[in-house]
Amino acid sequence: MTEIRKNELEGVLEIVPKRFGDDRGFFSETYNRKVLKDAGVDLDFVQDNHSYSARRGVLRGLHYQLPPFAQDKLVRVVKGAIFDVAIDIRRSSPQFGKWHAIEISATKWNQFLVPKGFAHGFVTLEEDTEVIYKTTDFYSPEHDRAIRYDDPTIGIDWPLGADELQLSPKDLRAPSLADADIFD
Ligand SMILES: Cc1cn([C@H]2C[C@H](O)[C@@H](COP(=O)(O)OP(=O)(O)O[C@H]3O[C@H](C)C(=O)[C@H](O)[C@H]3O)O2)c(=O)[nH]c1=O
């Protein structure tokens, strides 16, 4: 049924729920707590988010919330496609500063699990892209933080050039990893 794929970045997962197609269209259980728990992902999500990006090249990130409002995120795309990135920003982690990216899209029907302690960001690969994601804690502006998307010490290999990107003022002035409040 649901496929769960690991990668070289410990903690981050690609999750692909099954889609049951028929001549009407399809049905899919896009989230099932028991299925994830049986696969070792025992998380309680408390908030659903939905972001719409009009253009290809909208870059949101790199974002995270500090404790006690740190969030695990389960990200999926219901229209369009994104290049989705997670970065381990826990100073004590042996993979500190390491990143992993996958393409998440309505076509692939895949999802990205980004744990607490990781920064998250994406760039849209198509116009009119809609991202839906669950979080395990509530939004707390006081604990919301950003790291600049192009920090050379992280070295994310974004698929679009800087001249193709659209960022919020907050993201344009985000600090480097070295200057950011991060996890111990
Ligand atoms: C995240 C969030 C935002 N907001 C409000 C705050 C702002 O007035 C407005 C836009 O927020 P922001 O510019 O932070 O939205 P994004 O740039 O899409 O941020 C998100 O994008 C990256 C990829 C993430 O992983 C985070 O979940 C989140 O930071 O929505 C809320 O009311 N609740 C929320 O949970």
Ligand as a Chemical Component Dictionary entry (heavy atoms), coordinates in Angstrom:
data_LIG
# 
_chem_comp.id                   LIG 
_chem_comp.type                 NON-POLYMER 
_chem_comp.pdbx_formal_charge   0 
_chem_comp.three_letter_code    LIG 
# 
loop_
_chem_comp_atom.comp_id 
_chem_comp_atom.atom_id 
_chem_comp_atom.alt_atom_id 
_chem_comp_atom.type_symbol 
_chem_comp_atom.charge 
_chem_comp_atom.model_Cartn_x 
_chem_comp_atom.model_Cartn_y 
_chem_comp_atom.model_Cartn_z 
_chem_comp_atom.pdbx_ordinal 
LIG C1  C1  C 0 3.622  29.226 8.366  1  
LIG C2  C2  C 0 2.403  30.013 8.783  2  
LIG C3  C3  C 0 2.198  31.305 8.347  3  
LIG N1  N1  N 0 1.083  31.988 8.747  4  
LIG C4  C4  C 0 0.895  33.356 8.231  5  
LIG C5  C5  C 0 2.038  34.309 8.557  6  
LIG C6  C6  C 0 2.099  35.219 7.372  7  
LIG O1  O1  O 0 1.218  36.336 7.586  8  
LIG C7  C7  C 0 1.544  34.397 6.205  9  
LIG C8  C8  C 0 2.623  33.874 5.276  10 
LIG O2  O2  O 0 3.611  33.239 6.084  11 
LIG P1  P1  P 0 5.019  32.871 5.479  12 
LIG O3  O3  O 0 5.476  33.979 4.574  13 
LIG O4  O4  O 0 5.908  32.430 6.603  14 
LIG O5  O5  O 0 4.631  31.609 4.564  15 
LIG P2  P2  P 0 5.678  30.657 3.830  16 
LIG O6  O6  O 0 6.805  31.452 3.266  17 
LIG O7  O7  O 0 4.876  29.799 2.921  18 
LIG O8  O8  O 0 6.263  29.778 5.004  19 
LIG C9  C9  C 0 6.115  28.365 5.055  20 
LIG O9  O9  O 0 6.965  27.849 4.084  21 
LIG C10 C10 C 0 7.928  26.881 4.444  22 
LIG C11 C11 C 0 8.225  26.062 3.222  23 
LIG C12 C12 C 0 7.623  26.058 5.622  24 
LIG O10 O10 O 0 8.063  24.914 5.745  25 
LIG C13 C13 C 0 6.852  26.644 6.728  26 
LIG O11 O11 O 0 5.777  25.795 7.082  27 
LIG C14 C14 C 0 6.339  27.995 6.498  28 
LIG O12 O12 O 0 7.319  28.860 7.069  29 
LIG O13 O13 O 0 0.848  33.288 6.807  30 
LIG C15 C15 C 0 0.125  31.445 9.576  31 
LIG O14 O14 O 0 -0.879 32.089 9.935  32 
LIG N2  N2  N 0 0.326  30.163 10.023 33 
LIG C16 C16 C 0 1.416  29.421 9.659  34 
LIG O15 O15 O 0 1.535  28.242 10.081 35 
# 
loop_
_chem_comp_bond.comp_id 
_chem_comp_bond.atom_id_1 
_chem_comp_bond.atom_id_2 
_chem_comp_bond.value_order 
_chem_comp_bond.pdbx_ordinal 
LIG C1  C2  SING 1  
LIG C2  C3  DOUB 2  
LIG C2  C16 SING 3  
LIG C3  N1  SING 4  
LIG N1  C4  SING 5  
LIG N1  C15 SING 6  
LIG C4  C5  SING 7  
LIG C4  O13 SING 8  
LIG C5  C6  SING 9  
LIG C6  O1  SING 10 
LIG C6  C7  SING 11 
LIG C7  C8  SING 12 
LIG C7  O13 SING 13 
LIG C8  O2  SING 14 
LIG O2  P1  SING 15 
LIG P1  O3  DOUB 16 
LIG P1  O4  SING 17 
LIG P1  O5  SING 18 
LIG O5  P2  SING 19 
LIG P2  O6  DOUB 20 
LIG P2  O7  SING 21 
LIG P2  O8  SING 22 
LIG O8  C9  SING 23 
LIG C9  O9  SING 24 
LIG C9  C14 SING 25 
LIG O9  C10 SING 26 
LIG C10 C11 SING 27 
LIG C10 C12 SING 28 
LIG C12 O10 DOUB 29 
LIG C12 C13 SING 30 
LIG C13 O11 SING 31 
LIG C13 C14 SING 32 
LIG C14 O12 SING 33 
LIG C15 O14 DOUB 34 
LIG C15 N2  SING 35 
LIG N2  C16 SING 36 
LIG C16 O15 DOUB 37 
# 
